[in-house]
Amino acid sequence: MIKDNKSIYSALAANLLIAITKFIAGGFTNSSSMISEGIHSMVDTINQVLLLYGLKKSKTAPDQSRPFGYGKELYFWSFIVAILIFGLGGGISIYQGIQHMIKPEPVNNPLINYGVLILCLLFEGWSLRIAIREFDQQRNGLTWWKAIVKSKDPSSFLVLFEDGAAVLGLLIVFIFMLIGHNFGIDYMDGLASVLVGLLLVFVSAILARESRSLLMGEGIAPETREKIKLLVEKDPSVIRTSNIISTYQSPEEVLLVIIVVFQPDIDTEDITDAINRIREAIRKEFKFIKFIIIQPSED
C-alpha cells in the first residue's frame, strides 16, 4: 500500500490547476473538447479527494460496530470514483460532444488551446510519471495487467489509470483540434469530445470491475492458500485442512478462516495448543493476515 500517497497528492494538485486552465481556455475559445477536458480534470480532482478520504477512513481503528476494522472504506470509495468517472466524466463529455457535432461551431483563437494543451500535457505527464514510478515499486516483476489484477490496493492503479487516460485524452483533443483547424472541419472538436468520453467510460468499466471484486470480498491467491494448507498440515496434531476461507478487509489486512481436522486421540488442551502454534506459524510467514480463526472439525 502506498505509504505517503505521493501520486495522489501530485495528481490532485495537477488536476486542480489544469481544470481551471481548461475551463478558462474552453470558454474563451468556444471549444467543446476543451470544456470536456476541463470536466475530465475536475472529476479527477474530486476523485483524488474521495480517494484520500477513503484512505483516511480505512485506517480507523476497529470498534464494536466494525470489529474487523474499516479497511473496506477504501474499496467503497474507489468504486464511487469509478462511477463518477463514468457518469460525470464520460457521460457529460459524450453528450456535449454529440451536441457540438449536430451544431458545429468554429473554434475561436485555437492557438490558445494549443498552448493550454501543451502545458497540460507537461503537468499530466509529470503526475503520470510519479504514478508509474510508485506502481513499479509494487509490481514485483509482474506484467502491468497482472499486477493490476493481483493488486489489493485500488489507490495505486486508480491514479495510474486516471493519469494515463488524462494524457491520452489530451493527445486526442490536440490531434483532432489540429485537423479541424487546418482543414476547416468544425465537427472535429465535438468528435474529440465524444472520443474522450468513450475513453473515460472504458477506464471506469475496468476500475469498477476491480473495485467491485475487492468490495465483494476477494480472497487470497490460490498459491497463497496452498502454502497455508501445507503449513497447517505440518503440525503433528493435524490430519488435514478441510477448508480455507479468506477475504481482504484492506490492502494489508486479511481475515482467514481455517477448518481443521485434528487427530482423534488428542484432548481439548492439545487442540488449543495446536491452534496457537498454527496461528503463530501463519502470522510469521504472512504478515498481512491479521485475523485468523481456526475451527476444529470431525469431518
C-alpha positions as CSV (number, residue, x, y, z in Angstrom):
1,M,0.0,0.0,0.0
2,I,1.2,3.5,-0.8
3,K,2.7,5.0,2.3
4,D,2.9,8.7,1.6
5,N,0.3,8.8,-1.2
6,K,2.6,11.0,-3.2
7,S,1.0,10.0,-6.5
8,I,-2.5,11.0,-5.2
9,Y,-1.3,14.4,-3.9
10,S,0.6,15.2,-7.1
11,A,-2.5,14.2,-9.2
12,L,-4.7,16.3,-7.1
13,A,-2.6,19.4,-7.4
14,A,-2.1,18.9,-11.2
15,N,-5.7,18.3,-11.9
16,L,-7.0,21.3,-10.0
17,L,-4.7,23.7,-11.8
18,I,-5.4,22.0,-15.2
19,A,-9.2,22.0,-14.7
20,I,-9.2,25.8,-14.1
21,T,-7.0,26.5,-17.1
22,K,-9.0,24.3,-19.4
23,F,-12.3,25.8,-18.4
24,I,-11.0,29.3,-19.0
25,A,-9.5,28.4,-22.4
26,G,-12.6,26.4,-23.4
27,G,-14.9,29.3,-22.6
28,F,-12.7,31.9,-24.3
29,T,-12.3,29.8,-27.5
30,N,-15.7,28.2,-27.6
31,S,-14.2,24.7,-27.7
32,S,-16.4,21.8,-26.6
33,S,-13.5,19.3,-26.4
34,M,-11.6,21.7,-24.2
35,I,-14.6,22.1,-21.9
36,S,-14.9,18.3,-21.9
37,E,-11.3,18.1,-20.9
38,G,-12.0,20.6,-18.1
39,I,-14.8,18.4,-16.8
40,H,-12.5,15.4,-17.0
41,S,-9.8,17.2,-14.9
42,M,-12.4,18.4,-12.4
43,V,-13.8,14.9,-12.0
44,D,-10.3,13.6,-11.5
45,T,-9.7,16.3,-8.8
46,I,-12.9,15.2,-7.0
47,N,-11.8,11.6,-7.3
48,Q,-8.4,12.3,-5.6
49,V,-10.2,14.0,-2.7
50,L,-12.6,11.0,-2.3
51,L,-9.7,8.6,-2.6
52,L,-7.7,10.4,0.2
53,Y,-10.9,10.4,2.3
54,G,-11.3,6.6,1.7
55,L,-7.7,6.0,2.7
56,K,-8.1,8.0,5.9
57,K,-11.3,6.2,6.8
58,S,-9.8,2.8,6.1
59,K,-7.2,3.4,8.9
60,T,-9.9,4.0,11.6
61,A,-9.4,1.6,14.5
62,P,-11.8,-1.3,14.9
63,D,-14.8,-0.7,17.3
64,Q,-17.9,-2.6,18.4
65,S,-19.8,-1.8,15.2
66,R,-16.8,-2.7,13.0
67,P,-14.8,-5.4,14.8
68,F,-12.6,-6.2,11.8
69,G,-11.9,-2.5,11.1
70,Y,-12.8,0.0,8.4
71,G,-10.4,-1.2,5.7
72,K,-13.2,-1.7,3.1
73,E,-13.9,2.0,3.2
74,L,-11.1,2.3,0.6
75,Y,-12.8,-0.2,-1.7
76,F,-16.2,1.5,-1.4
77,W,-14.8,5.0,-2.2
78,S,-12.7,3.5,-5.1
79,F,-16.0,2.1,-6.5
80,I,-17.6,5.6,-6.1
81,V,-14.7,7.1,-8.0
82,A,-15.2,4.6,-10.9
83,I,-18.9,5.6,-11.1
84,L,-18.1,9.3,-11.1
85,I,-15.6,8.8,-14.0
86,F,-18.4,7.0,-15.9
87,G,-21.2,9.4,-15.1
88,L,-19.7,12.9,-14.8
89,G,-16.5,12.4,-16.9
90,G,-17.7,10.0,-19.7
91,G,-21.4,10.8,-19.9
92,I,-21.1,14.6,-19.9
93,S,-18.3,14.6,-22.4
94,I,-20.1,12.3,-24.8
95,Y,-23.3,14.4,-24.5
96,Q,-21.6,17.7,-25.1
97,G,-19.6,16.3,-28.0
98,I,-22.7,15.0,-29.7
99,Q,-24.4,18.4,-29.3
100,H,-21.4,20.1,-30.9
101,M,-21.3,17.6,-33.8
102,I,-25.0,18.2,-34.5
103,K,-24.5,22.0,-34.4
104,P,-20.7,22.5,-35.0
105,E,-19.2,25.9,-34.3
106,P,-15.8,27.2,-35.3
107,V,-13.2,27.3,-32.6
108,N,-12.0,30.8,-31.8
109,N,-8.3,31.5,-31.2
110,P,-7.2,27.8,-31.4
111,L,-3.6,28.9,-30.7
112,I,-4.7,29.5,-27.1
113,N,-6.0,25.9,-26.9
114,Y,-2.8,24.5,-28.3
115,G,-0.7,26.3,-25.7
116,V,-3.0,25.2,-22.9
117,L,-2.9,21.6,-24.2
118,I,0.9,21.5,-24.3
119,L,1.0,23.0,-20.8
120,C,-1.5,20.4,-19.5
121,L,0.4,17.6,-21.1
122,L,3.5,18.6,-19.2
123,F,1.6,18.7,-15.9
124,E,-0.3,15.4,-16.5
125,G,2.9,13.8,-17.8
126,W,4.7,14.7,-14.6
127,S,1.8,13.3,-12.5
128,L,1.7,10.1,-14.6
129,R,5.5,9.6,-14.2
130,I,5.1,9.7,-10.4
131,A,2.2,7.2,-10.5
132,I,4.2,4.9,-12.8
133,R,7.2,5.0,-10.6
134,E,5.2,4.2,-7.5
135,F,3.3,1.4,-9.2
136,D,6.6,-0.1,-10.5
137,Q,7.8,-0.4,-6.9
138,Q,4.8,-2.7,-6.1
139,R,4.8,-4.9,-9.3
140,N,7.5,-7.3,-8.1
141,G,8.4,-8.3,-11.6
142,L,4.8,-9.0,-12.7
143,T,3.4,-7.6,-16.0
144,W,1.4,-4.4,-15.7
145,W,-2.0,-6.0,-16.3
146,K,-1.3,-9.0,-13.9
147,A,0.0,-6.6,-11.3
148,I,-3.3,-4.6,-11.6
149,V,-5.5,-7.7,-11.3
150,K,-3.5,-9.0,-8.3
151,S,-3.3,-5.7,-6.5
152,K,-5.4,-5.3,-3.4
153,D,-4.8,-1.5,-3.2
154,P,-7.1,0.3,-5.7
155,S,-5.5,3.7,-4.8
156,S,-2.3,2.6,-6.7
157,F,-3.8,1.6,-10.1
158,L,-6.7,4.0,-9.9
159,V,-4.4,7.1,-10.0
160,L,-2.3,5.3,-12.7
161,F,-5.4,4.8,-14.9
162,E,-6.7,8.3,-14.4
163,D,-3.4,9.9,-15.3
164,G,-2.9,7.6,-18.3
165,A,-6.5,8.5,-19.5
166,A,-5.8,12.2,-19.0
167,V,-2.6,12.1,-21.1
168,L,-4.3,10.1,-23.9
169,G,-7.3,12.4,-23.8
170,L,-5.2,15.4,-24.2
171,L,-3.4,13.9,-27.2
172,I,-6.8,13.0,-28.8
173,V,-8.0,16.6,-28.3
174,F,-4.8,18.1,-29.7
175,I,-4.7,15.9,-32.8
176,F,-8.4,16.4,-33.7
177,M,-8.3,20.1,-33.0
178,L,-5.3,20.4,-35.2
179,I,-7.1,18.5,-38.0
180,G,-10.3,20.6,-37.6
181,H,-8.4,23.9,-37.6
182,N,-6.2,23.1,-40.6
183,F,-8.9,21.6,-42.8
184,G,-11.8,23.7,-41.6
185,I,-13.8,20.8,-40.2
186,D,-15.8,22.3,-37.3
187,Y,-17.3,19.0,-36.1
188,M,-13.8,17.5,-35.3
189,D,-13.9,19.4,-32.0
190,G,-17.2,17.7,-31.0
191,L,-15.8,14.3,-32.2
192,A,-12.8,14.7,-30.0
193,S,-15.1,15.3,-27.0
194,V,-17.0,12.1,-27.8
195,L,-13.8,10.1,-28.0
196,V,-12.6,11.5,-24.7
197,G,-15.9,10.5,-23.2
198,L,-15.7,6.9,-24.6
199,L,-12.1,6.7,-23.2
200,L,-13.4,7.6,-19.7
201,V,-16.3,5.1,-19.9
202,F,-13.8,2.4,-20.9
203,V,-11.4,3.3,-18.0
204,S,-14.3,3.5,-15.5
205,A,-15.5,0.0,-16.5
206,I,-12.1,-1.5,-15.7
207,L,-11.8,0.4,-12.4
208,A,-15.4,-0.6,-11.4
209,R,-14.6,-4.2,-12.1
210,E,-11.5,-4.3,-10.0
211,S,-13.1,-2.2,-7.1
212,R,-16.2,-4.4,-7.1
213,S,-14.2,-7.6,-6.8
214,L,-12.4,-6.2,-3.7
215,L,-15.6,-4.7,-2.2
216,M,-17.5,-8.0,-2.6
217,G,-14.8,-9.9,-0.6
218,E,-11.9,-11.0,-2.8
219,G,-9.8,-13.8,-1.2
220,I,-6.2,-14.7,-1.1
221,A,-4.5,-16.1,-4.2
222,P,-4.7,-19.9,-4.8
223,E,-0.9,-20.3,-4.4
224,T,-1.0,-18.5,-1.0
225,R,-3.9,-20.7,0.1
226,E,-1.9,-23.8,-0.9
227,K,1.1,-22.6,1.1
228,I,-1.1,-22.1,4.2
229,K,-2.6,-25.5,3.7
230,L,0.8,-27.1,3.7
231,L,1.9,-25.0,6.7
232,V,-1.1,-26.1,8.7
233,E,-0.7,-29.8,7.9
234,K,2.9,-29.8,9.0
235,D,1.6,-29.6,12.6
236,P,1.7,-33.2,14.1
237,S,-1.8,-32.7,15.6
238,V,-3.4,-32.1,12.2
239,I,-4.8,-34.7,9.9
240,R,-5.8,-32.3,7.2
241,T,-7.3,-28.9,6.4
242,S,-11.0,-29.3,5.4
243,N,-11.4,-25.8,4.1
244,I,-9.7,-22.4,3.9
245,I,-11.8,-19.2,3.6
246,S,-10.4,-15.7,3.3
247,T,-11.3,-12.1,2.5
248,Y,-9.3,-8.9,2.2
249,Q,-10.5,-6.3,4.7
250,S,-8.0,-3.8,3.4
251,P,-4.9,-4.0,1.2
252,E,-2.8,-5.1,4.2
253,E,-5.4,-7.0,6.3
254,V,-6.8,-10.4,5.6
255,L,-9.5,-12.3,7.5
256,L,-8.7,-16.1,7.4
257,V,-10.9,-18.9,8.5
258,I,-9.4,-22.5,8.5
259,I,-11.5,-25.6,9.1
260,V,-9.1,-28.2,10.5
261,V,-9.4,-32.0,11.2
262,F,-7.3,-32.8,14.2
263,Q,-6.0,-36.2,15.4
264,P,-8.9,-38.0,17.2
265,D,-6.9,-39.1,20.2
266,I,-5.9,-35.6,21.4
267,D,-7.8,-33.7,24.1
268,T,-9.1,-30.1,24.2
269,E,-5.9,-28.7,25.7
270,D,-3.8,-30.2,23.0
271,I,-6.1,-28.8,20.3
272,T,-5.8,-25.3,21.9
273,D,-2.0,-25.6,21.9
274,A,-2.1,-26.7,18.2
275,I,-4.3,-23.8,17.2
276,N,-1.9,-21.3,18.9
277,R,1.1,-22.9,17.1
278,I,-0.7,-22.8,13.7
279,R,-1.7,-19.1,14.3
280,E,1.8,-18.2,15.2
281,A,3.3,-20.0,12.2
282,I,0.9,-18.3,9.7
283,R,1.4,-14.8,11.2
284,K,5.2,-15.3,11.0
285,E,5.0,-16.4,7.3
286,F,2.3,-14.0,6.1
287,K,2.4,-10.6,7.8
288,F,-0.8,-9.3,6.0
289,I,-3.0,-12.0,7.6
290,K,-4.3,-10.1,10.7
291,F,-7.3,-12.1,11.7
292,I,-7.1,-15.9,12.0
293,I,-10.0,-18.1,13.0
294,I,-9.3,-21.9,13.3
295,Q,-12.3,-24.1,13.6
296,P,-11.8,-27.8,14.6
297,S,-13.9,-30.3,12.6
298,E,-14.6,-34.0,12.9
299,D,-15.1,-34.4,9.2
